[in-house]
Each structure stands twice: as structure tokens, then as C-alpha cells.
């Protein structure tokens, strides 16, 4: 699943902050090969700034956030707002 970036909502907050501060767009994937990742994990990538902000895996993400990520494919701003990250 790649490098472990952290666990839970605080790791999501930190990744969003770093990516946006670098000028990138945070992207989160909840599935690989059509199946959800084990351990309530998501794959995080920073589009446009992947060299400055390396991607990886964040585990222990609350199920309701994973489900919302799947409903709002491609939209990260709702997550930043929900987690109190100001972009």
C-alpha cells in the first residue's frame, strides 16, 4: 500500500495542509483493484506537487469519511472544511 503517512483524521489534516501549502491538489483513493483498502486506509497523493509532498497511505480513517470520499469523488474541499483545515 505504499509508505505509511500516519493514522486517523490528524494525518488527513496534515497531508491536506502540506499539499495545499505546496500548491498542489490533495487526492484520496479509497479502493485498489475495485476493493476497499484494509485497515480503513486511503491512498493520499498530492497532484502537481508529488515530489515536494510525497504520497502514501493513511490508515484508521473513520468509515463515514471513507464513504463520503467515495460519494464525492474528486472533491477534497468538503474534507478540508470538515476537518477544520483552512486553505
PLY file of the C-alpha trace (Angstrom):
ply
format ascii 1.0
element vertex 87
property float x
property float y
property float z
element edge 86
property int vertex1
property int vertex2
end_header
0.00 0.00 0.00
2.97 2.33 -0.03
4.60 4.41 2.65
2.56 4.89 5.82
1.97 8.64 6.27
0.03 8.36 9.51
-3.22 7.35 11.15
-6.65 8.92 11.50
-8.04 12.37 10.89
-4.96 14.22 12.12
-2.88 12.57 9.38
-5.51 13.63 6.83
-5.36 17.22 8.14
-1.57 17.29 7.98
-1.47 15.90 4.44
-4.04 18.40 3.16
-2.17 21.30 4.76
1.19 20.25 3.31
-0.19 19.61 -0.16
-2.17 22.84 -0.44
0.69 24.88 1.04
2.97 23.47 -1.67
0.46 24.50 -4.35
-0.87 21.01 -5.06
-4.27 19.36 -5.02
-4.83 16.54 -2.49
-6.24 13.34 -3.93
-7.52 10.40 -1.88
-8.25 6.90 -3.16
-10.30 4.52 -1.05
-10.02 1.44 -3.28
-7.42 -0.51 -5.16
-8.44 -3.09 -7.76
-12.09 -2.33 -7.00
-11.77 -3.26 -3.33
-11.53 -1.06 -0.26
-8.14 -0.92 1.33
-7.70 -2.89 4.57
-7.48 -1.11 7.91
-9.81 1.73 6.84
-6.94 3.07 4.79
-6.81 5.61 1.98
-4.07 6.34 -0.51
-3.09 10.03 -0.48
-1.36 11.84 -3.33
-0.55 15.49 -3.95
-1.33 16.17 -7.62
1.09 18.62 -9.16
3.48 18.60 -6.20
4.18 14.92 -5.65
7.94 15.46 -5.42
7.58 18.10 -2.71
4.80 16.27 -0.84
5.21 12.51 -1.27
2.09 10.39 -1.16
1.39 7.22 0.74
-1.20 5.53 2.91
-3.21 6.89 5.81
-4.85 4.22 7.98
-7.60 4.25 10.61
-9.72 6.74 8.69
-13.29 6.80 10.07
-15.65 4.79 7.88
-18.04 7.72 7.42
-15.20 9.78 5.90
-14.26 6.93 3.54
-17.89 6.60 2.43
-18.14 10.36 1.83
-14.87 10.31 -0.16
-16.44 7.68 -2.40
-19.58 9.78 -2.90
-17.64 12.98 -3.61
-15.05 11.59 -5.98
-12.50 14.25 -6.93
-13.66 16.80 -4.36
-11.39 17.42 -1.37
-12.59 20.82 -0.15
-15.51 19.36 1.84
-12.97 17.24 3.74
-10.73 20.22 4.48
-13.76 22.12 5.78
-14.99 19.19 7.86
-11.55 18.68 9.44
-11.05 22.37 10.12
-8.23 22.84 7.61
-8.32 26.33 6.13
-6.97 26.52 2.60
0 1
1 2
2 3
3 4
4 5
5 6
6 7
7 8
8 9
9 10
10 11
11 12
12 13
13 14
14 15
15 16
16 17
17 18
18 19
19 20
20 21
21 22
22 23
23 24
24 25
25 26
26 27
27 28
28 29
29 30
30 31
31 32
32 33
33 34
34 35
35 36
36 37
37 38
38 39
39 40
40 41
41 42
42 43
43 44
44 45
45 46
46 47
47 48
48 49
49 50
50 51
51 52
52 53
53 54
54 55
55 56
56 57
57 58
58 59
59 60
60 61
61 62
62 63
63 64
64 65
65 66
66 67
67 68
68 69
69 70
70 71
71 72
72 73
73 74
74 75
75 76
76 77
77 78
78 79
79 80
80 81
81 82
82 83
83 84
84 85
85 86
